[in-house]
Amino acid sequence: MSNYEEIDEEWRAIGLAAPARKALVDAKLYKVSDLRKISLDELTNLHGMGKSAIARLKVVMHGKKITFRN
């Protein structure tokens, strides 16, 4: 088991691809609630974050009433 597999469980559960999960973990974002710490622009600029990953995160965030930092 890699170091990423030990801490990207929440991202795996929502179906994110490996590059997106790695980008989030590298940015010290380990769970959906951590996304309120960054802006959408910052998320978009993370290497490995694609359009489908961002779309999936937005849906999950909306369901949990979490918003990006402005």
C-alpha positions in Angstrom: 0.0 0.0 0.0 1.4 3.4 -1.0 1.4 6.4 1.3 -1.3 7.9 -0.9 -3.6 4.9 -0.5 -3.4 5.3 3.3 -4.8 8.9 3.2 -6.9 9.3 0.0 -9.7 7.0 1.1 -12.4 9.8 1.0 -11.3 10.7 -2.5 -11.4 7.1 -3.6 -14.9 6.7 -2.2 -16.3 9.5 -4.4 -14.6 8.0 -7.5 -11.8 10.4 -8.2 -9.0 9.2 -10.6 -5.5 8.7 -9.2 -4.0 12.0 -10.6 -6.8 14.0 -8.9 -6.4 12.2 -5.6 -2.7 12.7 -5.7 -3.1 16.4 -6.4 -5.5 16.8 -3.5 -3.3 14.9 -1.0 -0.2 16.8 -2.2 -2.1 20.0 -1.4 -2.9 18.7 2.1 -6.6 18.3 1.2 -7.7 15.0 2.7 -11.4 15.3 2.9 -14.3 17.2 1.2 -14.6 19.7 4.1 -10.9 20.7 3.4 -12.0 22.1 0.1 -13.4 25.2 1.8 -9.8 26.2 2.5 -9.1 26.9 -1.2 -10.7 28.8 -4.1 -12.0 27.1 -7.2 -9.1 28.8 -9.2 -6.6 27.2 -6.8 -8.2 23.8 -7.2 -8.3 24.1 -11.0 -4.6 25.0 -11.0 -3.6 21.8 -9.1 -1.6 19.5 -11.5 -3.8 16.5 -12.0 -7.2 18.1 -11.5 -9.3 17.6 -14.6 -12.7 18.8 -15.6 -14.5 15.6 -14.5 -12.8 15.5 -11.1 -13.7 19.2 -10.5 -17.3 18.5 -11.6 -17.6 15.5 -9.3 -16.1 17.5 -6.3 -18.6 20.3 -6.9 -21.5 17.9 -6.8 -20.3 16.3 -3.6 -19.6 19.8 -2.1 -23.1 21.0 -3.0 -24.6 17.9 -1.3 -22.7 18.7 1.9 -23.4 22.5 1.6 -19.6 23.3 1.4 -18.3 26.1 -0.7 -14.9 27.2 -2.0 -13.0 30.0 -0.4 -13.6 33.3 -2.3 
